[in-house]
């Protein structure tokens, strides 16, 4: 369960309802980040965990990198990135917001072109030794970046990442280029996000009509840039039509397509309403054979349409 919508598209009551439904269906893994709603998502999730008293039955993952705006008054470099300074402070802040004494998986949210990798590795190791995090993971890395982290962790006798989180859907298969195989070789778990391509694969969007006014691909510029192109809209229309032919919802088919990739261990789901969550989670009971998956409209292996959050990143 991705908690990015908590405290943003979903108010506190709706966020609680989403978390309750997810757990009622057997879910136990929540993924969030310090930057989501500038800490608001962690705070909302923390309130829900405290209210339910079920911390020991959950896996809670969070992330660090993005700039926070909590009135620290620091130079910009100290308020973002993967330096020791920022990691140590944000671990403490995330623990406070989540109202827990340990984070199960703490993930670097992206590559930092300024902080030395060995500094990041050692800072994360210190947080593990202090009992504030249990395991470390990563998100949004190219293959060489992940390999560099593994090399320096081994050289420092520090814990390796146990997981990598990457965007993956029928419109973005860039993770197949190198990171899936690298993760399999080194035994990392693979989490994928945006299985619905930010909502593109739900049937809400068309080349012939304007996008709905209150959805993520309309209200969030970087998501619109990531997914809305003439090619992606054409693909989405064929995807939705194929779902209709199979008599399943497009959201459920999108999730099933991701889960049918044997190198993916868990997809991350996000939703603004319980109805959306239930619709998507139905894909968990839909099993696609290799032939059926190949018949689903999708980009070619290793390709993507729109802007990829890893391979098209230009800010150093």
C-alpha positions as CSV (number, residue, x, y, z in Angstrom):
1,X,0.0,0.0,0.0
2,X,1.5,3.3,-1.1
3,X,0.7,6.1,1.3
4,X,1.6,9.0,-1.0
5,X,-2.0,10.1,-1.2
6,X,-2.4,10.1,2.6
7,X,-2.9,13.7,3.7
8,X,-3.0,15.0,0.1
9,X,-5.6,13.5,-2.2
10,X,-7.1,11.6,0.7
11,X,-7.9,13.4,3.9
12,X,-7.3,11.7,7.3
13,X,-10.6,9.9,7.5
14,X,-10.3,8.6,3.9
15,X,-6.7,7.6,4.5
16,X,-7.7,5.6,7.6
17,X,-10.5,3.9,5.5
18,X,-7.9,3.0,2.8
19,X,-5.5,1.5,5.4
20,X,-8.3,-0.4,7.1
21,X,-9.5,-1.9,3.8
22,X,-6.0,-2.8,2.8
23,X,-5.3,-4.7,6.1
24,X,-8.8,-6.3,6.0
25,X,-7.8,-7.8,2.6
26,X,-4.6,-9.3,4.1
27,X,-2.2,-6.5,3.4
28,X,0.6,-5.6,5.8
29,X,3.2,-3.5,3.9
30,X,3.0,0.3,3.8
31,X,5.4,2.4,1.8
32,X,5.7,6.1,2.3
33,X,8.4,8.9,2.2
34,X,9.4,11.9,4.2
35,X,8.7,14.2,1.3
36,X,5.1,13.1,0.7
37,X,2.9,16.1,1.7
38,X,6.1,17.4,3.4
39,X,5.8,14.9,6.1
40,X,2.0,14.8,6.1
41,X,1.7,11.3,4.7
42,X,4.0,9.9,7.4
43,X,2.0,11.8,10.1
44,X,-1.3,10.4,8.9
45,X,0.1,6.8,8.7
46,X,1.5,7.2,12.1
47,X,-1.8,8.3,13.6
48,X,-3.5,5.3,12.0
49,X,-0.9,2.9,13.3
50,X,-1.3,4.3,16.8
51,X,-5.1,4.3,16.7
52,X,-5.1,0.6,15.5
53,X,-2.3,-0.5,17.8
54,X,-1.0,-3.0,15.1
55,X,2.6,-1.9,14.6
56,X,4.1,-5.3,15.2
57,X,2.0,-6.9,12.4
58,X,3.1,-4.3,9.8
59,X,6.1,-3.7,7.6
60,X,6.7,0.1,7.3
61,X,9.0,1.5,4.7
62,X,10.0,5.2,4.2
63,X,12.4,7.1,2.1
64,X,14.9,10.0,2.2
65,X,16.3,12.5,-0.3
66,X,13.8,15.3,-1.2
67,X,13.9,18.8,0.2
68,X,11.8,19.3,3.3
69,X,10.2,22.6,4.2
70,X,9.8,22.3,8.0
71,X,11.2,25.7,8.8
72,X,14.7,24.5,9.6
73,X,16.3,27.6,8.2
74,X,19.3,25.6,6.9
75,X,21.3,26.1,3.8
76,X,19.5,24.3,0.9
77,X,22.2,21.6,0.8
78,X,21.5,20.5,4.4
79,X,17.8,20.2,3.7
80,X,17.9,17.5,1.0
81,X,20.0,14.7,-0.4
82,X,21.8,11.7,1.1
83,X,24.5,13.4,3.2
84,X,25.0,12.1,6.8
85,X,23.6,15.3,8.1
86,X,20.3,14.9,6.2
87,X,19.9,11.2,6.7
88,X,20.4,11.3,10.5
89,X,18.0,14.1,10.9
90,X,15.3,12.7,8.6
91,X,15.5,9.3,10.2
92,X,14.6,11.0,13.5
93,X,11.9,13.1,11.9
94,X,10.3,10.1,10.2
95,X,10.3,8.1,13.4
96,X,8.6,10.9,15.2
97,X,6.0,11.4,12.5
98,X,5.3,7.6,12.2
99,X,5.1,7.3,16.0
100,X,7.4,4.3,15.9
101,X,10.8,3.4,17.3
102,X,12.1,1.7,14.2
103,X,11.5,1.8,10.4
104,X,11.6,-1.6,8.8
105,X,13.0,-0.6,5.4
106,X,14.6,2.9,4.9
107,X,15.2,3.7,1.2
108,X,17.3,6.3,-0.6
109,X,14.7,7.9,-2.8
110,X,17.0,8.6,-5.8
111,X,20.7,9.0,-6.7
112,X,22.5,12.0,-5.1
113,X,25.1,13.5,-7.5
114,X,26.7,15.5,-4.6
115,X,26.9,13.3,-1.6
116,X,29.7,10.6,-1.7
117,X,28.2,7.2,-1.9
118,X,30.4,5.8,0.9
119,X,29.1,8.6,3.2
120,X,25.6,7.5,2.5
121,X,26.4,3.9,3.0
122,X,28.1,4.5,6.4
123,X,25.3,6.8,7.6
124,X,22.7,4.2,6.9
125,X,24.8,1.5,8.5
126,X,25.0,3.7,11.7
127,X,21.2,4.0,11.7
128,X,20.9,0.2,11.6
129,X,23.5,-0.2,14.4
130,X,21.6,2.3,16.5
131,X,18.4,0.2,16.0
132,X,16.5,3.0,14.2
133,X,16.1,1.2,10.9
134,X,16.2,-2.5,10.2
135,X,17.0,-2.7,6.5
136,X,18.0,-0.4,3.7
137,X,16.7,-0.2,0.2
138,X,16.8,2.1,-2.8
139,X,14.5,3.7,-5.4
140,X,14.9,5.1,-8.9
141,X,18.4,3.9,-9.7
142,X,20.1,3.0,-12.9
143,X,22.0,-0.3,-12.9
144,X,25.4,1.2,-12.5
145,X,24.2,3.3,-9.6
146,X,22.9,0.2,-7.8
147,X,26.1,-1.7,-8.5
148,X,28.1,1.2,-7.0
149,X,26.1,1.1,-3.8
150,X,26.6,-2.7,-3.6
151,X,30.3,-2.4,-4.2
152,X,30.9,0.2,-1.6
153,X,28.7,-1.5,1.0
154,X,30.7,-4.7,0.6
155,X,34.0,-2.7,0.8
156,X,32.8,-1.0,4.0
157,X,31.4,-4.3,5.5
158,X,28.0,-2.4,5.6
159,X,24.6,-3.9,4.9
160,X,23.6,-4.1,1.3
161,X,20.3,-2.8,0.0
162,X,17.7,-5.6,0.3
163,X,15.3,-4.0,-2.3
164,X,15.0,-1.7,-5.2
165,X,11.8,0.3,-6.0
166,X,11.3,1.3,-9.6
167,X,8.5,2.6,-11.9
168,X,7.0,-0.2,-13.9
169,X,3.9,-0.6,-16.0
170,X,2.6,-1.5,-19.4
171,X,3.7,2.0,-20.6
172,X,7.1,2.0,-18.9
173,X,9.3,-1.1,-19.0
174,X,12.7,0.6,-18.6
175,X,13.4,-1.5,-15.5
176,X,13.8,-4.5,-17.7
177,X,16.9,-2.9,-19.3
178,X,19.3,-3.8,-16.5
179,X,18.0,-3.4,-13.0
180,X,15.7,-6.4,-12.9
181,X,18.5,-8.7,-13.8
182,X,21.0,-7.0,-11.5
183,X,18.5,-7.3,-8.6
184,X,18.0,-11.0,-9.4
185,X,21.7,-11.6,-9.5
186,X,22.3,-10.0,-6.1
187,X,19.1,-11.2,-4.5
188,X,17.4,-7.9,-4.0
189,X,13.6,-7.8,-3.7
190,X,11.9,-5.7,-6.5
191,X,9.1,-3.3,-5.6
192,X,7.4,-1.5,-8.5
193,X,5.3,1.7,-8.3
194,X,2.9,3.3,-10.7
195,X,1.3,0.1,-12.0
196,X,-1.6,2.2,-13.4
197,X,0.9,4.7,-14.9
198,X,-0.4,7.4,-12.6
199,X,-4.0,6.6,-13.6
200,X,-3.3,6.6,-17.4
201,X,-4.4,2.9,-17.7
202,X,-7.7,3.3,-15.9
203,X,-9.7,4.6,-18.9
204,X,-10.1,8.2,-17.7
205,X,-8.0,9.7,-20.5
206,X,-8.5,10.0,-24.2
207,X,-6.9,11.6,-27.2
208,X,-10.2,13.1,-28.1
209,X,-11.3,14.7,-24.9
210,X,-9.9,16.8,-22.1
211,X,-8.5,15.1,-19.0
212,X,-10.7,15.2,-15.8
213,X,-10.0,18.3,-13.8
214,X,-9.2,16.7,-10.4
215,X,-7.0,13.8,-11.2
216,X,-3.2,13.4,-10.7
217,X,-2.3,13.6,-14.4
218,X,-4.1,17.0,-14.6
219,X,-3.1,18.5,-11.2
220,X,0.5,17.3,-11.0
221,X,2.7,18.7,-13.7
222,X,5.6,16.2,-13.4
223,X,3.1,13.3,-13.6
224,X,1.5,14.8,-16.7
225,X,4.9,15.2,-18.3
226,X,5.8,11.6,-17.3
227,X,2.8,9.9,-18.8
228,X,0.7,12.1,-21.2
229,X,1.9,11.8,-24.8
230,X,0.2,11.0,-28.0
231,X,1.8,7.5,-28.0
232,X,0.9,6.8,-24.4
233,X,-2.7,7.9,-24.9
234,X,-3.0,5.7,-27.9
235,X,-1.5,2.7,-26.0
236,X,-3.9,3.4,-23.1
237,X,-6.9,3.3,-25.3
238,X,-5.9,-0.1,-26.7
239,X,-5.1,-1.3,-23.1
240,X,-8.6,-0.3,-21.9
241,X,-10.2,-1.9,-24.9
242,X,-8.4,-5.2,-24.2
243,X,-9.5,-5.1,-20.6
244,X,-13.1,-4.8,-21.8
245,X,-12.6,-7.8,-24.1
246,X,-11.5,-9.8,-21.0
247,X,-14.4,-8.4,-18.9
248,X,-12.0,-7.1,-16.2
249,X,-11.4,-3.5,-15.1
250,X,-8.4,-1.7,-16.6
251,X,-7.0,-1.1,-13.2
252,X,-7.1,-4.8,-12.3
253,X,-5.5,-5.8,-15.6
254,X,-2.7,-3.2,-15.1
255,X,-1.9,-4.7,-11.7
256,X,-2.1,-8.3,-13.0
257,X,0.2,-7.4,-15.9
258,X,2.8,-6.2,-13.4
259,X,2.5,-9.1,-11.1
260,X,2.9,-11.6,-14.0
261,X,6.5,-10.4,-14.4
262,X,8.4,-13.1,-12.4
263,X,11.2,-10.7,-11.3
264,X,8.7,-8.4,-9.5
265,X,8.1,-9.3,-5.9
266,X,5.5,-6.7,-5.0
267,X,3.8,-3.9,-6.7
268,X,2.9,-0.7,-4.8
269,X,-0.7,0.4,-5.0
270,X,-2.0,3.9,-4.5
271,X,-5.5,5.2,-4.3
272,X,-7.6,8.2,-3.4
273,X,-10.7,6.2,-2.4
274,X,-11.6,2.8,-1.1
275,X,-13.5,2.1,-4.3
276,X,-10.3,2.7,-6.4
277,X,-8.3,0.5,-4.1
278,X,-10.7,-2.3,-4.3
279,X,-10.9,-2.1,-8.1
280,X,-7.1,-2.2,-8.4
281,X,-6.6,-5.0,-5.8
282,X,-8.9,-7.2,-7.8
283,X,-6.0,-7.6,-10.1
284,X,-4.3,-9.7,-7.4
285,X,-6.7,-12.5,-8.1
286,X,-6.2,-12.3,-11.9
287,X,-3.4,-14.6,-13.1
288,X,-2.1,-14.1,-16.6
289,X,-0.2,-16.8,-18.5
290,X,2.8,-15.8,-20.6
291,X,0.6,-15.9,-23.7
292,X,-2.1,-13.8,-22.1
293,X,0.4,-11.2,-20.8
294,X,2.0,-11.0,-24.2
295,X,-1.5,-10.2,-25.7
296,X,-2.0,-7.2,-23.4
297,X,-1.1,-3.9,-25.2
298,X,2.2,-2.7,-23.8
299,X,5.4,-1.1,-25.0
300,X,8.2,-3.3,-26.1
301,X,10.5,-4.8,-23.5
302,X,12.9,-2.2,-22.0
303,X,11.0,0.7,-23.6
304,X,8.8,3.5,-22.3
305,X,6.6,6.3,-23.5
306,X,6.5,9.6,-21.8
307,X,9.3,10.7,-19.5
308,X,11.0,8.0,-17.4
309,X,11.8,9.1,-13.8
310,X,15.2,7.4,-14.0
311,X,16.5,7.4,-17.5
312,X,15.2,10.8,-18.5
313,X,16.4,12.6,-15.4
314,X,18.6,15.6,-16.2
315,X,19.2,17.3,-12.9
316,X,22.7,16.4,-11.5
